[in-house]
Amino acid sequence: MNRRALGWLLALAWAAGGCSGGKAAEQKPTVRRAATGSQADADALGQEVFDLVDRAVDYRGSHRGRPAASLRQMGVDSLTPATARVLVNVERQPVITVSFRRTETREIVACRGDSQILEEASLNGGRFTLMCTTRGGAQRPIQVGNNLGP
């Protein structure tokens, strides 16, 4: 089988995979639970961490394995109105930390993640674990991502 035929076969299989065979009507709709307190803080930070890690890994891939030296080099601001963001490379692996600028009302003040969260999210339906810092300075792992209820 030549490459063109294999490509068409894969495209056809991919398109056919989207068909539910009538089971969609039987499935219960998923309900999104609203996160509160520390989970809401971690979810907000987690979304930024995930996006920045994804961009850093993409940058490294498109620059022959060389990681970005800074967020600015990736074309990203290190400050937003709500957060401060830092990129550190550990053995060519990006580690992103995102902190809230105003922490008075926050239970979680910062979270960090590395490229492993991309794999974890793809295996766990969008959920991944970050190391987060509480207002008191304690660090603990928190799972973030899509908060889908039963």
N, C-alpha and C positions, 0 to 999 in steps of 0.2 A: 504494500500500500504506500503510495507516495505521500509527500508532506501535504499537498493540497487536499487530497482526499481525507487524510487524517484530520486536517483543520476543519473541514466541513463536517466531519463526523462528530468532532468535539463540540462545535458550535450547535449542531442539532441536538446533541445530548444535553447541553447546557440549557437550551431553549425548552426542551421537553421536561427538564427538571423543575421548571417553574409552574407546571400544571399540577393542580392539587387533586385531580380525579374526583371532584365533588365532595371532598372531605372538609372543605373550608366552611361550609354551612354548619357542620357538626361541631367544629371547634369553638370553645368558649373564647370570647374576646379577652385580651389581656388588659388588665387594669393597672394604670400607673399610680403607685403610692406616692404621696407627697412626702419628701424627706423633711425632717425637722432637726433643729439643734446642730449637734456636731456632724451628723450625717449630711445635712444640707451644706454646711461649710465645706466638708471634704468633697462632696460632689461638685461644688462650684470650682474648687481648686483642681480637682481631678480632671475636669474637662479641659482646663488650660494645660495641665501637665501632659495629658495624652496628646493634645494637638502639637505641642512644642517638641515632644519626644519624636512624634511621627515626622515632623519637619526636619529635625536634626538627623534622623536616620536617613531620610530621603536626601538631604544635603550630602551626607557622607557617601551615599551610594552614587550620586551623580558627580562626585569630585574624586573619583579613583581611590576611595577608602580614606581620604583625609577628612577628619571631622572639622566642623566649624569651630573657630577659636572663640567666638562670641555670638550672642543672639543678633547683634548688629550685622555681623557677617552673613547671617542667614536672612537678613532683611526684616528682622522682627525687633520691635521696641522692647526694652527691658522694663519699662514702666507703663502701666495703664492707669486709668483713674482709680481703679480698685485694688490692683495688685502690683507687686514687684517680682520680677522673674530673673533667675540666674541659671546659666549653663556652665557646667563643669564637665570636662572629659576625663574619664578614668579608663586608662588603657584603650583609648579610641572609642569608648562607649559613652554616649551622652547621659548625663544625670541632670535632670531639670528640677529646680526647686521654685515653687510659686508660693508667695506669702501675701496675705492681706496687708494693705497699707494701714488701715484702721482696724485695730484689734479689740477695741473696748467691748463690743457686743458679740464677739466671736468666741466660740468654744475651741475651734480648731483654727490656728493662725497660719500654718504653713504645711505643705505636703511636697514630697519629692518622689520621683520615679525615674527608672532607667528604661532601656530598650526592651526589657523583659515584659513590661506591661503590654506591649503590642501583641506579643504571642499569647499572654494570659487572656487578654480581652478576646482574641480570636477563638480561643478554646472554650471560653466561659460565657458565651453569648453577650459579650460587651462588658462584662464585669472584670475588674482587675484590682490589685491591692497596692496601695501606696503607703509609705511611711509618713505619718503625719505628726505634727507637734501641737500640743494643746497650749492654751493660754498660760498654764502653769509651768510649761517647759518640758513636760513628759512627752515621750515619743511612743507611738503605738501604730501598728499596722491597721489600716481601715480599708475595707473593700468598697469600691465605688463603681460607678457605671450606671447602666440602665436599671432603675429600681422598679422591676416588674413584680406585681403582686400575684397571688394565687388565683 
